[in-house]
Amino acid sequence: MTIVDAVRPVTGGVDARLDLNVAPCPVTGGVDTHLDVNVAAALDPVGGLLGVAEFPTTAAGHRELLGWLSGFGPVARVGVEGTGSYGAGLARFLRASGVEIVEVDRPNRQARRRSGKSDPLDAVEAARAALSGRASGAAKSRDGNVEAIRALVVAKRSARSAKIQALNQIRHLSFTAPEQLRQRLAGVSRHHLAARAAGLPGQARTRSSPRPRPRCGSSAAGCWPWMRRRPASTPCSPGW
């Protein structure tokens, strides 16, 4: 844990005494999330800054962050930036610990313009947004059925993009291919182009030359590895 800002001193007269019978005030936290380090800030109920500290983005770092906030009093809520990206692990940990989490979209631009860009300032602004109610959106959970569907959609989009890229490359290679290869691929629709290209002769080795030698020219040698990524028997549906 790295302390960035010292705890604000207690204000009051010379005769001020600490009343041990008074219940501790709730604390509002704010976290500026990053890949390797999370910067946290703690505020009292009236918005006074209690402290700012840095914690690693590990399981132990998440426990230290929550323990550090709890050291100032009971944690009422925590505003976290990027609960759908860098802050996903911290948000899951805080939710499992029973802490209320709110999603903070972005730091206040007016405050950033006055004070400049800094991680401690972003953490303080996240805490103030959670304390004032300016940030009240539910934090992303990144688990359950929604996350499973999101992962499938990402994989489907990636596979579709890779397929379209490979088919376009095969089509453009056939434009300048030898006449024999051009005739074999001419007029083939994109739905059957993958199976037709996968059926082209591959590369053969000879005893005198250990390096592979294409049987149907350089264009076929370029088409064949691309289409061998997907078996020829795999259907190529229009909506894939």
C-alpha positions as CSV (number, residue, x, y, z in Angstrom):
1,M,0.0,0.0,0.0
2,T,1.3,3.5,-0.9
3,I,0.0,6.5,1.0
4,V,-0.5,9.3,-1.5
5,D,-2.1,11.9,0.8
6,A,-2.0,12.1,4.6
7,V,-5.0,11.9,6.7
8,R,-6.7,15.3,7.2
9,P,-6.1,16.6,10.8
10,V,-9.0,16.9,13.2
11,T,-10.1,20.5,13.5
12,G,-11.4,22.1,16.6
13,G,-10.4,24.3,19.6
14,V,-7.7,23.6,22.1
15,D,-10.2,22.0,24.5
16,A,-11.6,19.6,21.9
17,R,-11.9,16.1,23.2
18,L,-12.6,12.8,21.4
19,D,-15.9,11.3,22.5
20,L,-15.6,7.6,22.5
21,N,-19.3,7.1,22.9
22,V,-20.1,8.7,19.5
23,A,-20.6,6.1,16.7
24,P,-18.1,6.3,13.9
25,C,-19.2,8.3,10.8
26,P,-19.8,6.4,7.6
27,V,-17.1,6.6,5.0
28,T,-17.6,7.0,1.2
29,G,-14.8,5.7,-1.0
30,G,-13.8,6.3,-4.6
31,V,-11.5,4.3,-6.8
32,D,-9.6,5.2,-10.0
33,T,-8.9,1.8,-11.5
34,H,-5.9,0.9,-13.7
35,L,-4.3,-2.2,-15.0
36,D,-1.7,-2.7,-12.2
37,V,-2.7,-0.1,-9.5
38,N,-6.0,1.1,-8.0
39,V,-6.0,4.6,-6.4
40,A,-8.6,4.9,-3.6
41,A,-9.9,8.0,-1.8
42,A,-11.9,8.2,1.4
43,L,-14.4,11.0,2.3
44,D,-16.3,11.7,5.5
45,P,-20.1,12.4,5.4
46,V,-19.6,16.1,4.7
47,G,-17.1,15.5,1.9
48,G,-13.9,16.1,3.8
49,L,-10.9,14.2,2.5
50,L,-9.7,11.6,4.9
51,G,-6.9,10.1,2.7
52,V,-5.7,8.8,-0.6
53,A,-3.7,5.6,-1.2
54,E,-2.6,3.2,-3.9
55,F,-3.2,-0.6,-3.9
56,P,-2.1,-3.3,-6.3
57,T,-4.8,-4.9,-8.5
58,T,-4.5,-8.3,-6.8
59,A,-6.7,-10.2,-4.4
60,A,-4.5,-9.1,-1.5
61,G,-4.6,-5.5,-2.8
62,H,-8.4,-5.6,-2.8
63,R,-8.4,-6.8,0.8
64,E,-5.9,-4.0,1.8
65,L,-8.1,-1.4,0.0
66,L,-11.2,-2.4,1.9
67,G,-9.4,-2.7,5.2
68,W,-7.9,0.8,4.6
69,L,-11.3,2.3,4.0
70,S,-12.8,0.5,7.0
71,G,-10.1,2.0,9.1
72,F,-11.8,5.4,8.9
73,G,-15.3,4.0,9.8
74,P,-18.0,1.8,8.3
75,V,-18.0,1.9,4.5
76,A,-21.3,3.3,3.2
77,R,-20.6,3.0,-0.5
78,V,-17.8,3.0,-3.0
79,G,-17.7,4.7,-6.4
80,V,-15.6,2.7,-8.8
81,E,-14.6,3.8,-12.3
82,G,-14.6,1.1,-15.0
83,T,-16.4,-1.7,-13.3
84,G,-16.7,-3.3,-16.8
85,S,-13.0,-3.2,-17.5
86,Y,-10.1,-2.6,-15.1
87,G,-12.4,-2.4,-12.1
88,A,-14.2,-5.6,-12.7
89,G,-12.2,-7.7,-10.2
90,L,-12.4,-5.0,-7.5
91,A,-16.2,-4.6,-8.0
92,R,-16.7,-8.4,-7.6
93,F,-14.7,-8.4,-4.4
94,L,-16.5,-5.4,-2.9
95,R,-19.9,-6.8,-3.8
96,A,-19.0,-10.2,-2.2
97,S,-18.0,-8.3,0.9
98,G,-21.4,-6.6,1.2
99,V,-20.3,-3.1,0.1
100,E,-22.6,-1.0,-2.0
101,I,-21.0,-0.1,-5.3
102,V,-21.9,2.6,-7.8
103,E,-20.6,3.0,-11.3
104,V,-18.7,6.3,-12.0
105,D,-18.6,7.1,-15.6
106,R,-15.9,9.7,-15.9
107,P,-14.2,12.4,-13.7
108,N,-15.7,15.8,-13.5
109,R,-14.2,17.8,-16.4
110,Q,-14.4,21.2,-14.6
111,A,-12.4,19.9,-11.7
112,R,-9.9,18.2,-14.0
113,R,-9.5,21.5,-15.9
114,R,-8.8,23.4,-12.7
115,S,-6.4,20.9,-11.1
116,G,-5.0,18.9,-14.0
117,K,-5.1,15.2,-14.6
118,S,-4.0,13.1,-11.7
119,D,-5.0,9.7,-10.3
120,P,-5.6,11.0,-6.8
121,L,-7.9,13.7,-8.1
122,D,-9.9,11.2,-10.2
123,A,-10.3,9.0,-7.1
124,V,-11.5,11.9,-5.0
125,E,-13.9,12.9,-7.7
126,A,-15.3,9.4,-7.9
127,A,-15.9,9.4,-4.2
128,R,-17.6,12.8,-4.3
129,A,-19.8,11.6,-7.2
130,A,-20.8,8.6,-5.1
131,L,-21.4,10.7,-1.9
132,S,-23.5,13.4,-3.7
133,G,-25.6,10.9,-5.7
134,R,-24.3,12.3,-9.0
135,A,-23.2,8.7,-9.7
136,S,-26.0,6.3,-8.9
137,G,-25.8,3.7,-11.6
138,A,-25.5,0.0,-10.7
139,A,-22.0,-1.4,-11.2
140,K,-21.6,-4.0,-13.8
141,S,-21.3,-7.5,-12.4
142,R,-19.4,-9.2,-15.2
143,D,-20.7,-12.6,-14.2
144,G,-23.8,-14.8,-14.7
145,N,-25.7,-15.5,-18.0
146,V,-25.1,-12.0,-19.3
147,E,-21.3,-12.3,-19.2
148,A,-21.5,-15.8,-20.7
149,I,-23.6,-14.4,-23.7
150,R,-21.2,-11.5,-24.1
151,A,-18.2,-13.9,-24.3
152,L,-20.0,-15.9,-27.0
153,V,-20.9,-12.8,-29.0
154,V,-17.3,-11.6,-28.9
155,A,-16.1,-15.0,-30.1
156,K,-18.7,-15.1,-32.8
157,R,-17.7,-11.6,-34.1
158,S,-14.0,-12.5,-34.1
159,A,-14.7,-15.8,-36.0
160,R,-16.9,-14.0,-38.5
161,S,-14.2,-11.3,-39.1
162,A,-11.5,-13.9,-39.5
163,K,-13.6,-15.9,-42.0
164,I,-14.4,-12.8,-44.1
165,Q,-10.8,-11.8,-44.2
166,A,-9.7,-15.2,-45.3
167,L,-12.3,-15.4,-48.0
168,N,-11.4,-12.0,-49.3
169,Q,-7.7,-13.0,-49.5
170,I,-8.5,-16.2,-51.3
171,R,-10.7,-14.3,-53.8
172,H,-8.1,-11.7,-54.5
173,L,-5.3,-14.3,-54.9
174,S,-7.4,-16.0,-57.5
175,F,-7.6,-12.9,-59.6
176,T,-3.9,-13.2,-60.5
177,A,-3.6,-17.0,-60.3
178,P,-2.7,-19.2,-63.3
179,E,-5.5,-20.0,-65.7
180,Q,-6.0,-23.5,-64.4
181,L,-6.5,-22.3,-60.8
182,R,-8.7,-19.4,-61.9
183,Q,-11.0,-21.7,-63.8
184,R,-11.4,-23.9,-60.7
185,L,-12.4,-20.9,-58.5
186,A,-14.3,-18.9,-61.1
187,G,-18.0,-18.5,-60.4
188,V,-17.8,-20.2,-57.0
189,S,-20.0,-18.4,-54.4
190,R,-18.5,-17.2,-51.2
191,H,-20.6,-19.9,-49.3
192,H,-18.7,-22.7,-51.2
193,L,-15.4,-20.9,-51.7
194,A,-13.9,-22.2,-48.5
195,A,-14.7,-25.9,-49.3
196,R,-13.4,-25.5,-52.9
197,A,-10.1,-23.9,-51.8
198,A,-9.6,-26.4,-49.1
199,G,-9.8,-29.2,-51.7
200,L,-6.9,-27.8,-53.7
201,P,-3.7,-29.9,-53.7
202,G,-1.4,-29.0,-50.9
203,Q,2.4,-28.9,-50.8
204,A,4.6,-31.8,-51.6
205,R,8.1,-32.7,-50.5
206,T,10.8,-34.3,-52.7
207,R,13.8,-36.3,-51.7
208,S,16.2,-33.8,-53.2
209,S,14.4,-30.8,-51.8
210,P,13.3,-30.9,-48.2
211,R,11.4,-27.6,-48.6
212,P,7.7,-27.9,-49.6
213,R,7.0,-27.3,-53.3
214,P,3.6,-26.2,-54.4
215,R,1.9,-28.5,-56.9
216,C,-0.4,-25.9,-58.5
217,G,1.6,-22.8,-58.4
218,S,2.3,-20.1,-55.9
219,S,-1.3,-18.8,-55.8
220,A,-2.6,-22.2,-54.8
221,A,0.2,-22.5,-52.2
222,G,-1.1,-19.2,-50.8
223,C,-4.7,-20.3,-50.8
224,W,-4.2,-23.7,-49.3
225,P,-2.9,-22.7,-45.8
226,W,-5.6,-20.2,-45.3
227,M,-8.4,-22.6,-45.9
228,R,-6.8,-25.4,-44.0
229,R,-7.6,-23.5,-40.9
230,R,-11.2,-24.7,-41.2
231,P,-11.9,-28.3,-42.4
232,A,-13.6,-28.6,-45.8
233,S,-16.4,-30.5,-44.3
234,T,-17.4,-27.6,-42.0
235,P,-20.5,-25.9,-43.4
236,C,-20.3,-22.3,-44.3
237,S,-23.7,-20.9,-43.6
238,P,-24.6,-17.4,-44.8
239,G,-25.3,-16.1,-41.3
240,W,-22.0,-17.3,-39.9
